[in-house]
Amino acid sequence: MIIHSNEKNFKEQVLDSKVPVLVDFWATWCGPCRMQGSILERLDQEITAEQA
């Protein structure tokens, strides 16, 4: 599951999480960041399909 955190909910969603969390810090101008983002989206779809 991909979630988008911000300053207000980062602690609750990431730091206080009971399960491991992968955090991807990115910027719109960063080419490698955008490539990694699409890989993470595909991975999320695969994992979601496996859990169904």
C-alpha positions, 0 to 999 in steps of 0.5 A: 500500500502506497501512502503519501505522508506529510509533516502532520502525519509522518510520525503517526504513519511512519515513526509509530508504525507497528510494521516495517515501512519503506520511505521514498523521499523524492522530488518532481525534478529528480529523474531517478526518483521518478523512475523509482516511484514507478517501480514502487507503484508496480511492486505495490500492484503485484503485492496487492494482487498476491494478497487478494 
